[in-house]
Amino acid sequence: MNKILIIEDEMDIAELQKDYLSINGYEVDIENDGVEGFERALNNDYSLIIIDIMLPNMDGFEICKELRRVKMTPIIMVTAKQESIDKIRGLGLGADDYIVKPFDPSELVARVKRNIERYESLTNKDKEIEEMIFSNLKIIPKSRQVFVDNEEVKLTNKEFDLLEFLARNKNIVFTKEQLFDRIWGMESLGEISTVTVHINRIREKIEKGKYKYIETVWGTGYKFIG
């Protein structure tokens, strides 16, 4: 059974989420404090973690950032704000998806299911793939690892998925819309601009000195040049 952690300080919302997820076959734990939620997420294995942005003692952004240092567990962030900056910031820190309050609980269940299936599909597929080497860059899909100059570089789930997809399709230009569709899925409510955010973060992590791997094709999109 897939196990879900909800980090949410509004207990009526957390309990509603838990009820819907439990009905759909998920085992659910709840924490209403940011620090305690982070520690529980860190010390246990969950299939997915749902994190509210506004939390006491440690906010959702910080939890997401710190978790991504050690875990690739899918993360859905919950925000009561409509401003896209919060959504983009959350995705940029490593969240896989977000949902805005108030939301239909059935939509949350659908997002949980989709993100778990996507992660399992990617990790299972990666077991059959050999490593890819480009100059000082090495990508190992099987273990979802990236090395630059033989030193491991930590990427979030979406950063790795995006880099791996572009590297597999070297010299092919993809629009932002195509990349968003491939990595996030058209049903996601994310914004196309998050592709640029992720591309920039990948570049910061893997492009050292003379080595450039992702090229911007102005007016069109991006391509991996190796």
C-alpha positions in Angstrom: 0.0 0.0 0.0 1.3 3.5 -0.9 1.9 5.6 2.2 1.3 9.4 2.1 2.5 12.1 4.5 0.4 15.3 4.9 2.1 18.3 6.5 -0.7 20.7 7.1 -1.5 22.9 10.1 -5.2 23.3 9.4 -6.5 20.0 10.8 -9.9 20.1 9.2 -8.2 20.3 5.8 -5.7 17.6 6.7 -8.4 15.3 7.9 -10.5 15.8 4.8 -7.4 15.0 2.6 -6.8 11.9 4.7 -10.3 10.7 4.4 -10.4 10.9 0.6 -6.9 9.4 0.2 -7.8 6.6 2.7 -11.0 5.8 0.8 -8.8 5.4 -2.3 -6.5 2.9 -0.7 -3.7 5.1 0.6 -2.2 4.9 4.1 -1.9 8.4 5.5 0.0 10.1 8.3 -0.5 13.8 9.3 1.8 16.3 10.9 0.7 19.9 11.7 4.1 21.4 12.6 6.7 22.2 10.0 9.7 20.9 11.9 8.0 17.7 13.1 6.7 17.1 9.6 10.2 17.5 8.1 11.7 15.1 10.6 9.0 12.5 9.9 9.4 12.9 6.2 13.2 12.6 6.5 13.1 9.5 8.7 10.4 7.4 7.0 9.7 6.1 3.5 6.7 7.6 1.8 5.3 7.2 -1.7 4.4 11.0 -1.8 4.4 14.0 0.6 1.8 16.8 0.6 3.2 20.0 2.1 1.3 23.2 2.9 3.4 26.3 2.3 2.3 28.2 5.4 3.3 26.2 8.4 4.5 26.9 12.0 8.2 26.7 12.8 9.3 25.7 9.3 7.5 26.7 6.1 6.8 24.4 3.2 9.5 25.9 0.9 12.2 25.2 3.5 10.9 21.6 4.0 10.9 21.0 0.3 14.4 22.4 -0.1 15.9 20.4 2.7 14.1 17.1 1.7 15.5 17.5 -1.8 19.0 17.3 -0.5 18.5 13.6 0.5 15.2 12.3 -1.0 13.5 12.2 -4.4 10.1 11.3 -3.0 7.3 13.1 -5.1 6.1 16.3 -3.4 2.9 18.2 -3.9 2.8 21.7 -2.5 -0.4 23.3 -1.2 -0.9 27.0 -1.3 -3.8 29.4 -0.4 -2.2 32.1 -2.6 -3.0 32.6 -6.3 0.3 34.4 -7.1 2.3 32.4 -9.6 5.6 33.3 -7.9 4.8 30.9 -5.0 4.0 28.1 -7.5 7.1 28.7 -9.5 9.3 29.0 -6.4 7.9 25.7 -5.1 8.5 23.9 -8.3 12.0 25.5 -8.6 12.9 24.1 -5.1 12.0 20.6 -6.2 8.3 20.1 -5.8 6.7 17.9 -8.5 3.3 19.5 -8.5 1.1 22.1 -6.6 -2.5 22.6 -5.8 -4.3 25.9 -4.8 -6.8 26.1 -1.9 -9.7 25.7 -2.0 -9.5 22.5 -4.1 -11.7 19.6 -4.9 -10.4 16.6 -2.8 -11.0 14.3 -5.8 -8.6 16.5 -7.7 -6.0 16.0 -5.0 -6.5 12.2 -5.1 -6.0 12.3 -8.9 -2.8 14.3 -8.6 -1.4 12.0 -6.0 -2.2 9.0 -8.1 -0.6 10.6 -11.2 2.6 11.7 -9.5 3.2 8.3 -7.9 2.5 6.5 -11.1 4.8 8.9 -13.0 7.6 8.5 -10.5 7.3 4.7 -10.4 7.2 4.6 -14.2 10.4 6.6 -14.5 12.3 4.7 -11.9 11.3 1.3 -13.2 12.2 2.4 -16.8 15.6 3.7 -15.6 16.6 0.2 -14.4 17.0 -0.9 -18.0 19.0 2.1 -19.2 22.7 2.4 -19.5 24.7 5.5 -18.4 25.2 8.4 -20.7 28.5 10.3 -20.9 29.1 13.7 -22.5 32.5 15.2 -21.9 32.7 15.9 -18.1 29.0 15.0 -17.6 27.7 11.5 -16.7 24.0 10.6 -16.4 23.1 7.3 -14.8 19.3 6.8 -15.2 19.3 3.5 -13.3 20.2 5.2 -10.1 19.0 8.7 -11.2 22.4 10.1 -10.5 24.4 12.9 -12.3 28.1 13.5 -12.1 30.1 16.5 -13.2 33.9 16.0 -13.2 33.3 12.8 -11.3 31.5 14.6 -8.5 27.8 13.9 -7.9 25.4 16.7 -8.5 22.0 16.6 -6.8 19.0 17.2 -9.1 15.4 17.3 -8.1 13.0 14.7 -9.7 11.8 17.1 -12.4 15.3 18.5 -13.1 16.6 14.9 -13.6 13.6 14.0 -15.8 14.1 17.1 -17.9 17.9 16.6 -18.3 17.5 12.9 -19.1 14.9 13.6 -21.7 16.9 16.3 -23.4 20.1 14.2 -23.3 18.3 11.2 -24.9 17.1 13.4 -27.7 20.4 15.2 -28.4 20.3 18.0 -30.9 16.5 17.9 -31.2 14.8 21.2 -30.4 11.8 21.1 -28.1 9.5 24.0 -27.3 8.6 24.9 -23.7 5.1 23.5 -24.3 6.5 20.2 -25.5 8.8 19.9 -22.6 6.1 20.8 -20.1 3.8 18.2 -21.7 6.5 15.5 -21.5 7.8 16.1 -18.0 4.8 17.6 -16.1 1.9 16.3 -18.2 -0.8 18.5 -19.9 -3.2 17.8 -17.1 -0.9 19.5 -14.6 -1.9 23.0 -13.6 1.7 24.2 -13.6 2.8 27.1 -15.7 4.9 26.8 -18.9 7.4 29.3 -17.4 8.5 26.6 -14.9 10.3 25.0 -17.7 12.7 28.0 -17.9 13.1 27.9 -14.1 14.2 24.3 -14.3 16.4 24.7 -17.3 18.3 27.6 -15.5 18.7 25.5 -12.3 20.0 22.5 -14.3 22.5 24.8 -16.1 23.8 26.2 -12.8 24.4 22.6 -11.6 26.0 20.9 -14.6 27.6 23.6 -16.8 31.1 24.3 -15.5 33.8 26.3 -17.3 33.8 25.7 -21.1 31.2 22.9 -21.0 27.7 23.9 -22.1 25.0 21.3 -22.6 21.7 23.0 -23.0 21.3 25.5 -25.7 18.5 28.1 -26.0 17.0 28.3 -29.5 15.6 31.8 -29.4 11.9 31.9 -30.3 11.6 28.2 -30.2 12.8 26.4 -27.1 15.8 24.3 -26.0 18.0 21.5 -27.1 20.8 19.3 -25.6 24.1 19.8 -27.5 26.4 17.4 -25.6 
